[in-house]
Amino acid sequence: MANRHFAALGDVWKHLPLAEILRLRPPAHYWETHAGSPAYALTESPARAHGAIRFLSVAPTDSTLEACSYLDALRSKPGTYLGSPALAMRALGKDAGYLFCDRDAESARDLREAGTDFRVRVVEADGVSTIRREADEAGLNPSEVLVHIDPYDPYERLNSDSMTPVELAAALAGRGYRVFYWYGYDSLDERGWAREEISRLAPRVDLWCGDVVIPSPFIFPGRNGVWGCGVVLANMTSAETETCANLGTALERISTDDVLTNNEPSRLAFAVIQ
């Protein structure tokens, strides 16, 4: 199990927009640099109580979220949390091609098992290098590929010839690939940092960024202050970015009564970063 923070609010503000993008404009090919496990047992924990478990309970009361793809996926297998590979296979089915990368042996094994009946290739190696090579050699139309980049360390460089994850995002965006880049941060000074960095590296690409600031104890019980995360989208349609903005606004709306009064911030807040 590569993702210790599955079903926390960081995952909610990753999988909520991702699931809707997959529904709105299904790609012919879906690639992930850091795929993780396809599914997790949705057990109780303090972080999940503010995350997917609360979302399951509250989202049906919101007019924007009641019919969203992410809620539908959460309901599809009670007691199970679908990771992004499973969300993609559920949304795209057997006609799409999948490339899942992860260096964790257990995750790679589970991905192979989950993808038995699909056109899935699992590479148990560095996803940044693998997908960079695939983009160079596959000969696909970039507009037909959605690349999900979700690194633990956005600046990791395995050797002098390697790209970092954020460099890969910019390079692929510049070539016309549809890019979904998820990032985290620990200080308000870093809010929206990934959009700024990708824009600097790929200045002619149209980017969209949706960011949520979260009370840190909701993710890391016992640690006060701020934690945040966001998604940067490249080469997406206005329908996709507008939908994601509406989802972020709705997520903030259902969080108004999930308050930690002795912390700053006291509750989740969403913003589109320009």
Backbone as a ProteinNet text record, in pm:
[ID]
protein_1_A
[PRIMARY]
MANRHFAALGDVWKHLPLAEILRLRPPAHYWETHAGSPAYALTESPARAHGAIRFLSVAPTDSTLEACSYLDALRSKPGTYLGSPALAMRALGKDAGYLFCDRDAESARDLREAGTDFRVRVVEADGVSTIRREADEAGLNPSEVLVHIDPYDPYERLNSDSMTPVELAAALAGRGYRVFYWYGYDSLDERGWAREEISRLAPRVDLWCGDVVIPSPFIFPGRNGVWGCGVVLANMTSAETETCANLGTALERISTDDVLTNNEPSRLAFAVIQ
[TERTIARY]
85.5	0	88.8	98	191.3	137.5	6.9	-52.6	-107.2	-33.5	-77.7	-191.1	-210.6	-312	-434.7	-460.5	-575.5	-704.7	-795.4	-930.5	-931.4	-815.5	-813.3	-852.1	-860.4	-905.9	-815.1	-687.9	-599.3	-640.7	-683.6	-733.6	-868.4	-951.6	-1081.2	-1058.7	-968.6	-942.3	-835.6	-829.7	-758.6	-858.4	-926.1	-1013.9	-1147.9	-1193.6	-1318.4	-1308.3	-1208.1	-1197.7	-1153.8	-1065.7	-1018.7	-1133.8	-1218.7	-1330	-1421.8	-1440.7	-1531.1	-1466	-1337.5	-1266.8	-1271.7	-1253.9	-1260.5	-1398.8	-1500.3	-1636.8	-1665.1	-1619.3	-1651.8	-1587	-1459.7	-1387.6	-1294.8	-1350.3	-1271.4	-1151.8	-1031.7	-914.6	-904.2	-834.5	-808.3	-698	-612	-499.5	-487.6	-460.6	-448	-317.5	-230.2	-99.5	-86	-20.3	8.6	154.1	216.2	355.5	370.1	275.1	281.6	144.4	115.5	-21.4	-72	14.4	-33.2	-119.2	-189.9	-276.7	-408.8	-473.3	-601.1	-715.3	-706.6	-817.1	-765.9	-841.9	-807	-933.3	-917.5	-1031.2	-1063.9	-1188.2	-1228.5	-1262.1	-1156.7	-1170.7	-1173.3	-1221.3	-1229.5	-1089.7	-1069.4	-948.9	-982	-908.5	-937	-929.3	-830.6	-817.2	-930.1	-965.7	-1072.5	-1209	-1221.5	-1348.1	-1375.9	-1269.5	-1286	-1281.2	-1242.6	-1223.1	-1336.3	-1304.6	-1401.6	-1522	-1502.3	-1615.1	-1715.6	-1666.2	-1758.3	-1820.7	-1741.6	-1793.7	-1910	-1895.1	-2002.5	-2131.5	-2119.5	-2236.4	-2299.8	-2216	-2265	-2288.9	-2208.3	-2218.8	-2357.7	-2432.8	-2565.6	-2662.4	-2631.3	-2719.2	-2688	-2581.2	-2539.1	-2579.7	-2639	-2692.9	-2584	-2462.8	-2353.1	-2291.5	-2282.3	-2209.7	-2296	-2425.8	-2511.2	-2502.4	-2469.2	-2460.6	-2318.2	-2218.5	-2081.8	-2027.2	-1930.5	-1873.7	-1798.8	-1735.7	-1659.9	-1752.6	-1864.5	-1960.2	-2014.4	-2042.9	-2091.6	-1989.3	-1861.6	-1756.2	-1745.4	-1756.9	-1752	-1866.3	-1980.9	-2097.4	-2092.1	-2009.2	-2012.3	-1962.5	-1870.2	-1815.8	-1810.1	-1920.4	-1922.2	-1808.6	-1742.9	-1631.4	-1498.6	-1498.2	-1375.1	-1352.7	-1227.6	-1191.8	-1114.1	-1165.6	-1100.1	-990.2	-869.7	-762.3	-778	-689.8	-704.9	-697	-613.7	-617.2	-753.5	-814	-945.8	-1052.3	-1041.1	-1134.7	-1125.6	-1002.9	-985.1	-1042.2	-1012.5	-1064	-1215.7	-1270.6	-1416.8	-1479.4	-1416.3	-1472.8	-1451.6	-1335.6	-1296.9	-1320.1	-1324.8	-1355.6	-1243.2	-1278.9	-1181.1	-1130.7	-1189	-1145	-1020.8	-995.8	-880.4	-754.6	-638.9	-511.3	-457.2	-393.9	-349.8	-201.1	-130.9	6.6	16.7	39.6	49.8	193.2	253.7	390.5	391.2	467.9	489.1	608.3	692.9	810.6	780.4	659.3	619.8	573.5	639.7	612.2	469.5	420.6	285.1	181.8	201.1	109.3	112.6	232.2	244.8	173.7	188	119.4	-31.9	-82.5	-227.7	-279.5	-199.8	-239.9	-250.1	-156	-162.6	-286.6	-318.5	-437.2	-564.2	-571.5	-690.5	-707.8	-598.2	-604.2	-606.5	-633.7	-628.6	-714.9	-834.6	-928.1	-922.8	-819.7	-807.3	-675	-661.5	-535.5	-441.1	-394	-312.4	-168	-77.3	64.5	111.8	173.3	224.5	376.7	439.5	585	630.3	704.1	753.4	888.8	882.5	1003.3	964.5	1062.6	1038.3	938.6	827.2	722.5	756.9	836.6	873.1	954.8	1056.6	1139.9	1060.4	975.4	897.2	803	732.9	634.3	702.4	813.9	891.2	930.2	976.5	1016.2	894.8	783.4	661.8	613.3	618.5	576.3	664.5	792.6	885.5	868.6	827.8	833.2	698	589.6	461.5	395.9	425.4	367.3	218.9	169.4	27.3	-3	-129	-175.3	-180.9	-101.1	-98.7	-235.6	-322.5	-454.2	-541.9	-502.6	-579.5	-525.3	-425.6	-361.1	-381.3	-430.1	-437.5	-328.1	-238.3	-126.8	-150.8	-156.9	-178.6	-43.3	3.5	132.4	105.9	145.1	109.8	230	336	461.6	465.5	549.4	579.5	674.6	770.6	868.3	867.7	812.2	801	934.2	1039.9	1171.5	1271	1221.6	1310	1371.4	1502.3	1574.7	1665	1631.9	1702.1	1846.5	1873.9	2011.5	2020	2138.8	2159.7	2080.6	2042.4	1967.5	1816.6	1772.4	1629.9	1558.5	1428.6	1342.2	1286.3	1253.7	1173.8	1026.9	938.9	796.5	737.9	775.4	717.9	773.7	897.2	952.3	881.8	851.7	778	640.8	572.2	439.8	447.9	545.9	559.9	595.7	686.2	729	612.9	535.1	422	313.2	288.6	189.5	228.3	356.1	403.1	389.3	384.4	369.1	222.8	131.5	-9.8	-78.5	-7.4	-70.8	-166.8	-274.1	-363.4	-298.5	-268.7	-194.1	-280.3	-279.7	-344.8	-233.7	-193.8	-82.3	-134.4	-109.8	-152.5	-30.2	-48.1	62.6	13	104.9	75	170.8	141.4	229.5	196.5	287.9	275.5	271.6	270.4	273.2	187.5	115.5	34	118.5	245.5	333.4	350.5	323.7	342.5	212.8	104	-24.1	-14.8	-53.1	-49	89.6	187.2	325.2	342.4	268.9	289.1	243.7	135.8	92.7	199.9	255	359.2	480.7	518.8	638.3	615.5	499.7	471.7	456.9	394.8	380.3	515.7	607.3	741.4	812.8	794.2	862.8	792.2	661.8	583.2	495.5	554.6	482.9	370.2	368.6	265.1	147.2	147.3	41.4	-67.5	-191.3	-305.1	-323.6	-311.6	-320	-440	-490.6	-592.7	-547.1	-571.7	-529.8	-640.1	-681.7	-776.8	-710.7	-718.1	-637.5	-726.5	-700.1	-773	-674.3	-705	-634.2	-714.3	-645.4	-709.9	-644.5	-719.8	-655.1	-563.5	-438.9	-342.7	-385.6	-449.7	-490.1	-590.3	-661.8	-753.2	-677.8	-550.5	-466.6	-366	-306.2	-203.3	-247.5	-326.6	-374.6	-258.2	-274.7	-170.7	-76.6	-87.5	-1	-86.6	-62.5	-144.2	-100.6	-185.6	-149.3	-218.6	-149.2	-208.7	-146.1	-228.3	-182.3	-269.7	-216.6	-297.2	-256.5	-340.9	-311.4	-389.7	-350.1	-418.5	-397.3	-470.8	-452.1	-426.3	-329.1	-301.6	-341.5	-424.3	-470.1	-408.1	-361.8	-308.2	-379.9	-409	-472.4	-609.7	-685.1	-821.9	-919.9	-1041.7	-1144.9	-1203.1	-1272.6	-1338.7	-1446.4	-1512.2	-1613.1	-1549.9	-1429.8	-1361.1	-1317.5	-1257.5	-1209.1	-1325.2	-1431.1	-1547.7	-1611.8	-1618.2	-1672.9	-1587.4	-1455.9	-1367	-1380.3	-1396.1	-1416.9	-1545.9	-1650.9	-1778.1	-1765.2	-1688	-1667.2	-1590.3	-1488.5	-1413.7	-1499	-1582.4	-1673.6	-1771.1	-1820.1	-1912.8	-1844.3	-1717.7	-1643.9	-1627.7	-1598.8	-1592.1	-1728.2	-1832.9	-1969.2	-2007.3	-1973.8	-2011.5	-1916.4	-1812.1	-1714.8	-1738.5	-1843.8	-1863.4	-1886.1	-1939.2	-1962	-1859.5	-1754.6	-1643.9	-1531.2	-1540.9	-1461.1	-1371.5	-1249.2	-1155.1	-1124.4	-1196.2	-1196.4	-1062.2	-979	-851	-736	-765.6	-662	-682.8	-574.8	-581.5	-510.2	-585.9	-727.8	-817.6	-941.7	-1034.3	-1114.2	-1119.5	-1192.2	-1136.9	-1180.9	-1135.1	-1181.4	-1091.1	-1124.4	-1067.6	-1149.9	-1111	-1086.5	-993.4	-970.1	-916.6	-955.7	-892	-770.5	-654.4	-529.5	-499.3	-492	-466.9	-317.1
-118.7	0	123.3	191.5	303.7	432.6	450.3	577	565.6	619	611.7	708.7	807.1	909.8	891	768	745	787.4	842.5	882.7	1001.4	1064.6	1191.8	1304.1	1426.7	1537.7	1562.1	1530.9	1544.1	1453.7	1333.2	1241.5	1287.4	1344.3	1393.8	1501.2	1598.5	1701.9	1657.2	1535.5	1477.5	1397.5	1306.9	1214	1274.6	1376.7	1443.9	1508.3	1593.2	1648.3	1545.2	1452.9	1353.2	1268.9	1220.8	1135.9	1209.5	1339.4	1415.2	1442.2	1467.1	1486.4	1359.4	1245.1	1117.3	1094.6	1144.1	1130.1	1228.7	1352.1	1457	1434.6	1397.5	1379.1	1259	1138.6	1016.5	1007.5	993.2	978.4	836.6	822.7	689.4	618.6	697.6	641.7	717.4	643	701.3	651.8	746	712.7	774	699.3	752.1	730	833	822.6	754.7	776.9	725.3	666.7	550.2	498.9	455.6	397.4	345.5	222.5	184.8	66.9	102.2	3.6	33.3	56.3	-1.3	12	-9.9	44.9	37.4	10.3	-54.1	-72.1	61.7	105.6	237.1	224	211.1	197	334.5	338.2	463.7	511	641.7	705.9	853.3	927.9	1070.9	1146.4	1115.9	1187.6	1151.1	1024.2	983.1	1030.6	1054.4	1108.5	1248.3	1324.2	1456.4	1446.4	1331.6	1314.2	1238.6	1121	1047	1000.1	964	916.7	1029.5	1148.1	1261.7	1299	1293.7	1326.4	1234	1107.2	1011.2	1050	1103.2	1137.6	1269.2	1369.2	1505.3	1540.3	1487.7	1525.4	1504.2	1400	1382.5	1497.4	1582.5	1696.1	1819.1	1813.4	1929.2	1909.6	2011.8	1998.2	1974.3	2023.4	2001.6	1864.1	1816.9	1693.6	1568.6	1583.3	1465.2	1370	1422.7	1336.9	1328.1	1365.4	1365.9	1224	1207	1075.3	1018.6	1105.6	1059.4	999	1063.5	1007.9	875.1	868.1	743.2	631.7	664	563.9	520.9	616.3	581	486.5	506.9	423.6	288.2	276.1	155.4	31.6	49.5	-64.2	-24.1	-37.7	2.7	-61.7	20.9	-28.3	-29.1	15.7	18	157.8	203.1	330.8	302.9	349.9	328.3	432.5	385.2	475.6	521.4	609.5	666.3	562.3	456.4	356.4	289	254.8	191.8	288.9	415.9	516.6	526.4	524	534.4	412.3	293.9	173.7	166.4	211.8	213.3	310.1	425.7	528.4	498.1	442.8	429.4	290.6	191.2	56.4	-10.1	-109.6	-195.6	-140.8	-32.4	22.7	109.2	162.9	251.2	169.6	234	175.5	242.6	164.2	215.1	185.8	283.9	266.1	313.4	217.8	248.7	223.4	322.7	310.4	322.4	236.7	249.6	163.3	217.3	142.3	49.5	60.5	-24.2	-160.2	-268.1	-400.9	-446.7	-418.4	-459.2	-387.2	-257.6	-181.9	-233.3	-260	-310.2	-444.2	-530.9	-660.5	-641.4	-554.5	-532.3	-467.1	-380.1	-317.5	-420.8	-513.5	-618.2	-704	-737.8	-819.2	-743.8	-614.8	-535.9	-514.5	-513.7	-486.4	-608.7	-725.1	-850.3	-845	-790.7	-789.1	-659	-577	-449.2	-443.9	-344.2	-323.3	-242.3	-309.1	-245.1	-290.9	-194.2	-223.8	-162.5	-243	-197.4	-201.8	-89.8	-80.9	-53.3	-147.5	-134.9	-64.1	65.3	146.7	292.8	379.1	523	568.2	626.1	664.4	784.7	877	996.4	955.5	873.5	829.3	741.2	654.8	563.8	641.5	737.4	810.7	909	963.4	1046.8	964.1	841.9	753.9	713.4	683.6	644.9	757.4	879.2	994.1	1010.3	978.1	990.8	880	760.4	643.2	589.9	622.6	556.1	601.6	722.2	771.1	797.8	835.9	862.6	1010.7	1038.7	1176.1	1228.1	1329.7	1375.4	1414.4	1466.9	1511	1393.8	1271.2	1152.6	1083.3	1145.9	1087.3	1180.1	1124.3	1197.2	1143.7	1230.9	1192.2	1247	1156.5	1192.9	1184.5	1297.8	1306.3	1345.2	1258.1	1273.4	1231.6	1312.4	1268.7	1287.4	1208.1	1230.6	1348.9	1357.7	1467.3	1530.5	1650.4	1709.8	1745.7	1751.2	1789.9	1672.9	1552.6	1436.2	1419.2	1402.8	1379.1	1257.8	1145.2	1021.1	1022.3	1092.2	1107.9	1236.8	1268.6	1398.3	1410.8	1298.1	1301.6	1294.9	1278.7	1261.6	1396	1393.9	1507.5	1492.9	1604.8	1600.1	1584.8	1544.1	1534.9	1665	1777.6	1905.3	1943.9	1908	1930.2	1842.9	1719.7	1631.6	1689.8	1739.5	1799.2	1912.4	1999.3	2112.6	2066.3	1969.1	1921.2	1857	1774	1708.4	1809.2	1903.8	2007.4	2084.9	2116.8	2190.5	2114	1982.1	1898.3	1867.3	1916.9	1898.8	1786.7	1718.5	1615	1678.6	1608.5	1651.8	1611.2	1708.2	1682.6	1715.8	1623.7	1642.3	1627.8	1739.9	1740.3	1774.9	1685.3	1709	1747.8	1845.7	1891.8	1919	1918.4	1954.3	2061.4	2116.4	2217.3	2233.3	2299.3	2314.3	2458.6	2553.3	2695.3	2773.5	2874.5	2957	3029.6	3052.3	3115.2	3028.4	2898	2804.9	2778.2	2845.4	2818.1	2843.8	2743.3	2755.3	2744.9	2695.6	2696.1	2615.7	2505.8	2419.1	2487.7	2564	2637.2	2736.7	2807.9	2905.5	2838.2	2723.2	2654.1	2597.3	2533.2	2476.2	2587.4	2697.4	2811	2870	2873.3	2925	2835.8	2704.1	2609.8	2592.2	2618.2	2603.8	2728.4	2843	2971.6	2987.7	2907.9	2925.5	2830.6	2752.5	2654.3	2716	2689.9	2737	2643.7	2696.7	2617.5	2660.9	2566.7	2596.8	2533.6	2602.5	2550.7	2571.6	2464.4	2469.7	2420.5	2498.8	2477.7	2480.1	2390.6	2392.1	2405.4	2499.8	2513.1	2437.3	2358.6	2266.4	2280.3	2272.3	2263	2141.2	2163.6	2053.5	1934.1	1956.9	1840.8	1748.5	1798.5	1712.5	1606.6	1634.4	1541	1472.8	1552.9	1503.9	1533.4	1447	1471.6	1502.6	1609.3	1650.2	1755.7	1787.6	1890.4	2011	2123.8	2243	2318.8	2413.7	2499.8	2463.7	2492.6	2479.8	2364.5	2300.1	2210.1	2237.4	2218.6	2244.6	2157.8	2154.9	2079.2	2138.5	2102.8	2154.5	2067.1	2097.3	2030.3	2136.3	2107.9	2191.8	2112	2172.2	2108.9	2181.5	2103.1	2160	2098.9	2182.1	2140	2077.2	2136.5	2093.4	2193.8	2149.7	2237	2327	2432	2520.5	2445.6	2347.7	2269.2	2192.8	2140.3	2065.9	2158	2271	2359.5	2423.8	2459.2	2515.8	2413.3	2288.3	2183.4	2165.2	2165.1	2149	2266.9	2386.9	2503.2	2488.7	2440.7	2419.7	2312.4	2207.9	2102.5	2155.6	2239.2	2296.7	2387.5	2468	2555.3	2472.6	2363.7	2276.6	2206.9	2167.4	2104.5	2202	2328	2429.5	2445.7	2443	2462.8	2353.8	2228.9	2121	2113	2197.4	2197.1	2308.4	2389.4	2506	2467.6	2347.6	2308.3	2207	2184.1	2098.8	2191.3	2238	2351.3	2310	2360.5	2342.6	2482.1	2520.5	2660.4	2708.7	2619.1	2661.6	2648.4	2648.9	2635.2	2741.5	2779	2870.9	2804.9	2771	2798.1	2708.4	2749	2672	2570.2	2591.6	2497.4	2504.6	2414.3	2407.7	2530.2	2581.7	2694.4	2667.7	2687.4	2661.4	2792.2	2787.8	2904	2857.2	2929	2912.8	3005.8	2948.8	3026.9	3072.6	3202.7	3259.7	3283.4
0	0	0	-113.3	-126	-65.7	-60.8	-18.2	123.3	221.3	360.7	389.7	302.1	325.9	236.8	195.6	109.3	179.5	100.3	143.9	238.4	262.6	336.1	239.8	290.6	207.6	86.7	100.1	-15.6	-129.9	-96.5	-199	-253	-165.8	-213.2	-319.6	-291.4	-390.9	-492.1	-519.8	-633.3	-716.4	-648.8	-719.3	-757.9	-684.6	-720.3	-858.8	-886.4	-1022.2	-1125.2	-1086.4	-1183	-1236.6	-1147.8	-1191.2	-1287.9	-1265.4	-1352.7	-1488.6	-1490.6	-1616.9	-1700.9	-1637	-1708.7	-1769.3	-1703.1	-1754.8	-1867.4	-1849.9	-1946.3	-2082.7	-2080.5	-2207.5	-2192.8	-2207.2	-2183.5	-2277.7	-2224.4	-2311.3	-2365.5	-2477.5	-2532.2	-2454.7	-2388.4	-2312.5	-2180.6	-2075.1	-1941.2	-1880.8	-1843.5	-1786.4	-1647.6	-1556.7	-1421.7	-1385.9	-1330.7	-1287.5	-1151.8	-1062.1	-924.5	-891.9	-945.9	-946.4	-809.1	-727.4	-598.7	-617.4	-513.2	-519	-586.2	-648.6	-713.5	-615.7	-496.3	-400.8	-259.1	-162.6	-21	59.9	174.3	264.8	329.4	315.4	367.9	516.5	597.4	741.6	807.4	931.4	1006.4	1045.7	1035.3	1087.7	1103	1188.7	1203.8	1071.9	987.2	860.6	764.4	756.9	665.3	713.3	844.8	897.2	843	811.2	748.9	596.6	545.4	403	336.5	280.5	199.4	279.7	406.2	486.2	507	537.9	552.3	417.6	313.2	180.2	144.4	171.1	143.7	213.9	334.1	413.9	372.1	337.9	319	172.5	81.7	-59.6	-119.1	-81.1	-140.3	-112	-14.7	16.8	-67.8	-149.2	-227.5	-373.4	-433	-568.5	-672.9	-648.4	-743.6	-728.1	-604.7	-576.9	-579.6	-570.1	-556	-674.7	-792.9	-911.4	-966	-887	-938.4	-949.5	-1037.2	-1064.1	-943.6	-867.9	-751.3	-645.9	-619	-523.6	-575	-703.6	-761.9	-743.9	-760.1	-741.3	-595.6	-502.6	-360.8	-322.9	-383.8	-353.1	-422.3	-524.6	-607.5	-535.1	-440.5	-365.2	-218.2	-144.8	-4	74.6	156.4	236.9	164.2	38	-41.4	-97.2	-91.8	-152.2	-279.5	-391.7	-519.8	-540.6	-566.9	-602.5	-746.5	-790.8	-924.9	-1037	-1027.4	-1134.9	-1148.1	-1036	-1040.3	-1088	-1047.5	-1097.6	-1249.8	-1301.8	-1446.1	-1517.9	-1468.8	-1534.8	-1526.3	-1415.4	-1401.4	-1500	-1520.2	-1607.6	-1755.3	-1790	-1931	-1987.7	-1901.1	-1946.8	-2024	-2103.6	-2169.7	-2301.7	-2349.7	-2477.4	-2464.9	-2348	-2328	-2303.5	-2325	-2288.3	-2163.7	-2075.8	-1945.8	-1925.4	-1870.1	-1827.6	-1683.2	-1592.8	-1450.1	-1405	-1341.4	-1291.7	-1140.1	-1075.6	-931.4	-892.2	-805.5	-761.7	-644.3	-588.1	-476.5	-529.9	-488.3	-543.8	-514	-393.3	-357.7	-443.9	-464.2	-548.4	-691.8	-743.7	-881	-896.4	-799.5	-805.3	-806.9	-718.6	-712.7	-840.9	-901	-1026.7	-1138.4	-1142.3	-1244.9	-1227	-1103.6	-1077.8	-1115.2	-1079.1	-1109.4	-1259	-1332.9	-1475.7	-1564.6	-1507.5	-1583.9	-1709.4	-1698.1	-1810.9	-1892.3	-1868.9	-1937	-2013.5	-2097.2	-2169.8	-2081.3	-1976.9	-1873.7	-1884.5	-1879.5	-1865.6	-1735.3	-1650.3	-1521.3	-1526.6	-1495.7	-1495.9	-1353	-1297.1	-1159.7	-1163.5	-1191.7	-1207.4	-1192.8	-1206.9	-1195.9	-1301.8	-1257.6	-1349.8	-1435.1	-1382.5	-1459	-1581.6	-1561	-1673	-1768.9	-1714.1	-1798.1	-1888.6	-1832.7	-1912.9	-2006.7	-1968.3	-2062	-2184.3	-2162.1	-2272.3	-2355.5	-2289.5	-2360.4	-2450.3	-2401	-2481.5	-2604.6	-2591.8	-2704	-2806.8	-2761.1	-2847.8	-2892.6	-2823	-2849.6	-2979.7	-3024.6	-3147.7	-3139.9	-3023.4	-3004.4	-3025.6	-3051.2	-3055.1	-2912	-2876.6	-2736.9	-2681.7	-2766.1	-2718.9	-2676.2	-2712.1	-2676.3	-2551.3	-2487.1	-2368.7	-2249.2	-2139.2	-2012.5	-1921.4	-1878.7	-1793.1	-1653	-1556.9	-1416.2	-1345.3	-1295.3	-1226.4	-1082.1	-991.1	-849.3	-764.9	-760.9	-699.6	-548.1	-484.3	-343.2	-329.1	-418.2	-417.6	-556.8	-571.7	-705.3	-768.2	-686.7	-738.6	-739	-720.7	-722.9	-861.5	-864.7	-990	-966.5	-1032.2	-1002.3	-1049.7	-1158.5	-1205.3	-1286.5	-1332.9	-1398.6	-1529	-1588.7	-1714.6	-1694	-1569.6	-1541	-1531.5	-1562.8	-1534.2	-1393.4	-1331.7	-1210.2	-1251.3	-1159	-1194.2	-1246.5	-1187	-1231.7	-1368.9	-1396.9	-1530.7	-1634.4	-1597.8	-1688.2	-1719.4	-1616.8	-1637.9	-1739.2	-1724.6	-1815.7	-1956.1	-1966.2	-2098.1	-2173.2	-2104.4	-2169.2	-2204.2	-2114.1	-2142.7	-2267.6	-2280.5	-2395.9	-2526.4	-2517.4	-2636.4	-2667.4	-2585	-2612.8	-2538.7	-2448.3	-2367.1	-2267.2	-2238.8	-2131.5	-1998.5	-1915.9	-1792.2	-1671.5	-1575.7	-1445.6	-1342.1	-1281	-1186.2	-1047.1	-951.9	-813.6	-731.2	-640.1	-557.2	-414.9	-321.2	-182.6	-133.5	-15.1	43.4	192	265.1	410.4	456.8	365.1	402.2	304	354.1	265.8	160.9	190.2	92.5	-31.7	-17.4	-128.8	-205.2	-167.1	-231.7	-382.4	-460.8	-605.7	-666.2	-589.8	-637.6	-766.8	-781.2	-897.3	-1025.9	-1017.6	-1136.7	-1179.4	-1082.6	-1112.5	-1175.5	-1121.5	-1171.3	-1310.7	-1332.6	-1464.9	-1567.9	-1529	-1619.3	-1657.6	-1562.6	-1591.6	-1692.7	-1679.4	-1768.1	-1902	-1904.3	-2027.4	-2043.6	-2075.3	-2067.7	-2169	-2273.8	-2376.2	-2359.7	-2252.5	-2229.8	-2142.4	-2179	-2099.8	-1980.4	-1861.1	-1738.3	-1655.1	-1575.6	-1475.4	-1345.4	-1234	-1103.6	-1001.1	-936.7	-826.7	-699.6	-592.4	-472.6	-348	-253.9	-126.5	-10.9	78	205.4	310.3	391.7	484.1	622.1	730.5	861.9	866.6	900.5	901.2	988.2	1105.6	1187	1117.1	1016.1	941.6	861.2	831.1	756.3	848.1	935.4	1027.2	1170.5	1232.5	1369	1463.2	1539.3	1632.5	1578.1	1450.1	1390.8	1354.5	1417.3	1395	1270	1229.4	1119.1	990.3	879.9	747.6	670.2	592.7	487.9	366.6	249.3	131.2	14.8	-85.6	-206.2	-322.2	-441.4	-558.2	-678.4	-784.1	-911.6	-1018.1	-1102.9	-1219.1	-1342.5	-1426.4	-1549.4	-1667.9	-1765.4	-1888.9	-2007.9	-2104.8	-2230.1	-2208.3	-2117.6	-2091.4	-2151.5	-2173.6	-2228.9	-2120.8	-2163.7	-2067.7	-1990.2	-2053.1	-1981.5	-1866.5	-1888.5	-1782.9	-1669.5	-1702.3	-1596.4	-1520.5	-1590.8	-1521.8	-1428.4	-1472.5	-1387.2	-1262.9	-1279.3	-1164.6	-1067.9	-1120.6	-1033.9	-954.3	-1019.4	-949.4	-842.5	-870.5	-771.3	-650.3	-674.5	-563.1	-477.8	-541	-467.1	-384.4	-441.7	-369	-251.9	-271.1	-161.4	-45.7	-76.5	29.2	96.5	15.8	68.8	168.8	139.7	232.6	352	351.4	461.3	561.3	542.4	629.3	775	800	938.7	988.9	911.8	956	999.4	1124	1171.3	1287.9	1286.5	1396.6	1450.6	1556.4	1600.1	1653.3	1703.5	1761.9	1663	1535.3	1433.1	1325.5	1260.1	1145.9	1027.2	922.2	898.3	983.4	998.4	1079.5	997.7	864.9	778.9	636.8	554.1	416.2	336.9	251.2	164.4	25.6	-75.8	-215.1	-288.5	-384.2	-470.4	-604.7	-708.5	-838.9	-842.1	-869.7	-869.6	-1011.9	-1030.8	-1163.8	-1185.7
[MASK]
++++++++++++++++++++++++++++++++++++++++++++++++++++++++++++++++++++++++++++++++++++++++++++++++++++++++++++++++++++++++++++++++++++++++++++++++++++++++++++++++++++++++++++++++++++++++++++++++++++++++++++++++++++++++++++++++++++++++++++++++++++++++++++++++++++++++++++++++++

